[in-house]
Amino acid sequence: MFVAIAGVFVTLLVTSNIIAVKLIAIDPGLPGFLGDQRILPAAIVVFPITYILADVLTEVYGFQYARRVIWLGFLCNLVAVGAFWIGGQLPAAVFWQGQGAYEAILGSTPRLLTASFIAYLVGEFSNSIILARLKLLTQGRWLWTRTIGSTIVGQGIDSAIFITIAFVSTLSGSDLVELILTQWTVKVLYEILATPLTYAVVTYIKRRESLDACDDRLSLNPLALFK
């Protein structure tokens, strides 16, 4: 199960960075802040699932394994971005008219890539570290408190870092705050709604593999890959 979860995690991460170039409009039709039309990247559909999978990895296998998968996702995403760039630099066939579309979809600017990479690493590691610590504090009880609590912090940091680095000089301060709060709110709601599924997956894997990791003596340093 570990390999399967890691594979899905990496796939969703790379996919998220590709489809994030499309912006979608959400209009719940309700009064107030959450009811107004909001603009979000299409990646909002799948990226929060990476946090759910990181929760499963940390809860079942422990932070040591989650840490390896997070770094694996970063490296695979870096390889994908490099491949996209190389593909864009290769000379196009004279009859091919898709160079502009290729660059628009796959040719992310260095600034957006920097924002994405930093936000991903800081957000994912914050999420896993907090979940591991909360598991010790709750003595393994109340799974929902650590999955939701870690997501509130991790996704908040992720949204704040990405939006700030990507748009700090192109949007006003109020627009930046609005974008951050919108993404943060949607991602946290996503986690809350997925809680029953998270419980089912965690319970199934723990029973199947007879595992329930406890990180009481493990280094939570993101760089300590082999500790």
N, C-alpha and C positions, 0 to 999 in steps of 0.2 A: 504493500500500500504506500510505503514511503516514496518509492520511485514514481508511482502514478501521481501522487499529490505534487511532488516536485516538478514533474513534467507539465502538469496542468498549470501550476503556478507560473512557470517560465513562459508557457504559451500565452497565457492571459496577459502577462506583463508586456511582452513584445507586441501582442495584438493591440493592447491599450495605447501604446505609443504611436501605432500606425493610424488608428481610427480617431485619435484625439484631435486631428487636424480639422475634423468636421464639427461644427458647432450646431447644437440643437436648441430648440426653444421649448420650454415646459410652461404650460399655463393650467394650473389646477382648477381655476375658476372659483377660487375661494377668496374672501376678503382678507386684507392685511398683507404683511410681508411675504408669507409663504404662498399667498394666492396670486401675487403678481407674476407676470411672465418672466421667466428667468432663462438666461443663456448659459448653457453648459457644454463641455466637450462631450462628444459621443462616447468617449472612454468611460464615462460615468456608469455605463451599462455593465462593464466587465471589471474595471480596475478594483472596485471595492472587494471583489471576490478574492483578490490576492491577499487582502488583510484577513479575510475569513480563513483562508488556507494557512496563512502564517499562524493564526490562532490555533488551528488544529495541530500543526507541526509542533508548536511550542508546548501545547497542553499534553499531547500524547508522547512525542519523542524527546522533548526538551529543547532548551534554547540552543544547545550545541548543534543540533541538526537543523533547526530553523535558521541559524546563522549561516550555515553552509549553503542552504537553498537561496537565501537572500543575496549572498554574494554571487552564486551561480546565475541568478536572474540578472544581476547587474552586468556580469561578463557577457552573457548571451545577448542582452540588449545592446551592449557595446558592439558586439560582433555584427548584429543586424544593422545597426546604424552605419557601421563601416562599409558593409556590403551595399547598402542603399547608396552611399556616397560614391563608391567605386562604380556602381551601375550608372549613376548619373554622369560621371566623367567620361565614360566610354563613348566613342563616336557613334551617333545614331545612324541607322540606315537612311538613305536619301528619301525613301518613300514613307518613312515612319513619321507621323505627325504628333506623337504623344509626349515629346520631351518636356513641354511646358507642364502638362498634367502630371508627369512623373515627378518633376521637381517640386510642384505645388504640394503633392501628397507625401512624398518620401524625402524631400530635401529640407528637412527642418533646419532652422537657423541655429548657429552655435549657442546663442543665448537661450533658446527654448530647450535645447538639449542639456545645457548646464543646469537650468532650473529643474528639469525633469529628473536628472540623475541625482542631484543633491537632495531634492525633496523625497525621492524614493528611498534612498539609503537612510536618511535621518528618520523619516516617518515609519518605515518598516521596522527598523531596529528599536525605535522608541516603543512601538506597539508590542513587540515580542518581549522586550526587557520588562516592561510594566506588567504584562500578563504573567511572566515568570515570577515576579515579585509578589503580585497579588495572589498567586496560587499558594505561596508560602504563608502569606498573611491570613488567608481564608482557610488554610489547612485542606486545600483541595475541594472545598465546598463552594456552592453558589457560582457555578461556571459563568452564568450570565453577567455577574458583576465584573469579572475580569475581561471577558470578550468585549463587552460594551465599553467598560472603563478604559481599556487599552486603546480601543478604536477612537474614542473621543479625543484622547491625547495624540495618538499617532496620525490620524487623519487631519486633525487640526494643524499639527506641525507641517504635514505634507502640503496641505492647501495653502497655508501661509507662506511657506518658502517658495513654492512653485509660482503662485500668482505674483508675489512681490518681485522675485528675480525676473520673471518673464515680462511684466507689464509696468514696473515701477515708474518709468519715464514716459509711458504712453497713455496712462490713465490717471485720473485725479485720485486723491487719497480716499474720497468717499466711494468711488467706483471700485477701488482695490478692496476696500473693506467689504463691500457688498458682494463682490465675487468670491472672496474668501469665505464669508459666512454662508453663502448659497451652497458652494461645493461641500463645505464642512457639514452643513445641515443634512444635505441629501445623502452623503456617505454614511453619516451616523444612523440616519433612518434606515438605510439599506442594511446595516449591521443588525439593528434591532429587529427588523422584519425577518431577517435570516436566522435569528437565534434558535428557533425550533429545529431548523435544518442542521445548524452547527452542533446542537446537542445530539441529534441522531447520528451524525457522522462520527463525532468524538466517541460516543458510547459504542458504536459498532467497531471502530478500529481498536479501542482499548480491549474489548472482549476478544476480537479476532487475533490480536497479537500479544495479548497479556502484558500490555505496557501502560504505565502511568507515570511519566517522568516527574522528578522533583529536583529542581535546580538549587538545592540548599548549599552545595559546596562547589558549584561550577562558576567559573569566571564569566561575567556578563559583558566582558569587553568585546565589542563588535570585531576588533582586529585579531582577537585570540582564536584563530581558526581551529587550532588543534588542542585546545584545553578543555 
